[in-house]
Amino acid sequence: MFGKDYKKYFLLDDNIININNGSFSSVHKDVYKKSEKIRVDIMSNISKFKMEADEHIAKSQSILGKYINTNPNNIAFTSSTTESLNAVLRSIIFMAGDEIVVDADIYPTTMRILEFVCGRAGARINKVHIPVNADENTVLDKYDLAINPRTRLLVVEDIKAIDGLKNPLKKIIPIFKDMDIPILVDGAHSVGMVDLNVDELGVDWYLGCCHKWLLSAKGAGFIVTEPHNHSMMRSMRISYTYEKPYPHRLHWVGTNDYTPWLTIGLGIDVINELGQENISNYCNDLVIQAGKLMSKEFGVDYSIPSSLSTYMSVVKLPKKLQDKKISVENLQEIFFNNGFNTKIVLIDNVKYIRISAYIYNDITDYEKFCDAVSKLCDNKLI
């Protein structure tokens, strides 16, 4: 059902093997075709759309709310998780001396935003250093030790961007809630990958996007904000809707393409047709199979806690590719020029490949990548 035969349903270059769906997710052709029709309908009578927009957006809020188990009225749409992070973090008033607890290896864009807001306020980033593939107890102990009287906010990823592991959120959250510390969860990789019950988590903000693993058109980010924080939320761009209540003040911020928000239901339809459980079983099994294959070929250890496994994983690259003269960017360019879309990451100054597994991949994609790595190590790859 899945694998190479399913690749034809995605807008994918036949000359590239994509084992990096986590960074640049691929577009499902059915969703793309229907989204283009929505876009044409909007552009052909934009005044009509503007009059009916709240109704269309509310429908998408309802669809997404049901899928991630949250009140639709708490959902505001954005273009991406990056925009959502900016909106939340720049709506909070930080004071000099405040601390924000965050994983030291959090997604680099998130760290840049934190550096900006903390630098402006005189606040501090308290970085938690968590070893690669750490077990649950280690993760919890690290977060527990990070709390002090100056802690103002926890920013934590649901699924870690750097290594694809699922954080034990249900155990991390109580540590901070018991101390009345607000919590922001970055769920960029969670929607469409894991079963989500946002209300059950009970965090102040849950951010995500629907264009990575939920198959919607690019540009469908969202913020779930607890009601007690609605009034403080501001858009990154101040427009005439500034005085309107949440979430409207975040929606109407100038000339936007609102099509992606209206395609969320289309992506969910495809997921439901294929079966969420079928997708999860295939991708989880494939990423573990690929990780074991690659670790054996590279001569490195590979151990992923099953409870934390997702559609992404990291494998340490061979010793020959750890040469500091070869940068991450150099490696990615070499692999791209030889037909692979990859994601190379640095963890504790060691190079890993973060692999993704999706329904258009099969084990031969990773076998071919292993061949390319072998040739590169033997100086046979240009």
Number of C-alpha atoms within 10 A of each C-alpha: 10 16 19 14 12 13 19 13 14 16 13 16 10 10 9 14 21 27 26 21 21 23 15 15 18 24 20 20 15 15 22 21 10 14 21 15 12 17 16 13 14 18 13 11 10 14 11 12 16 13 9 11 17 13 12 14 18 16 17 21 25 17 17 22 20 13 17 18 16 21 18 18 16 19 24 22 27 26 21 20 24 19 17 27 27 18 19 20 21 19 17 14 9 20 14 13 15 18 24 24 21 22 21 14 20 19 14 12 11 18 17 11 16 22 15 16 20 22 13 12 15 14 21 22 21 17 17 18 15 17 13 14 19 14 16 16 10 13 20 18 13 16 21 14 9 17 20 11 8 13 21 20 23 24 21 21 25 25 26 23 23 22 24 22 25 23 20 18 15 12 13 19 22 15 16 19 15 8 12 12 18 17 21 22 24 27 21 26 28 25 22 23 19 18 14 16 14 19 16 10 14 15 20 19 22 26 30 26 30 30 28 26 24 24 29 29 25 21 21 25 23 28 27 27 24 18 12 8 15 14 12 11 19 22 24 17 14 14 14 11 16 17 11 12 13 23 21 16 20 24 21 20 16 11 6 9 12 22 22 23 27 22 26 25 22 20 23 22 15 17 18 13 9 13 11 17 14 14 19 19 11 20 25 20 16 23 26 22 15 23 26 18 17 26 19 13 16 18 12 14 12 17 13 19 12 11 12 16 20 26 29 29 26 28 25 24 20 19 13 14 19 16 11 11 8 12 15 19 11 12 18 18 15 16 20 15 13 16 18 22 19 24 24 22 21 16 15 10 9 14 24 22 23 24 26 27 29 26 19 23 24 23 15 13 18 24 15 14 19 19 13 19 23 17 13 17 14 10 9 10 14 9
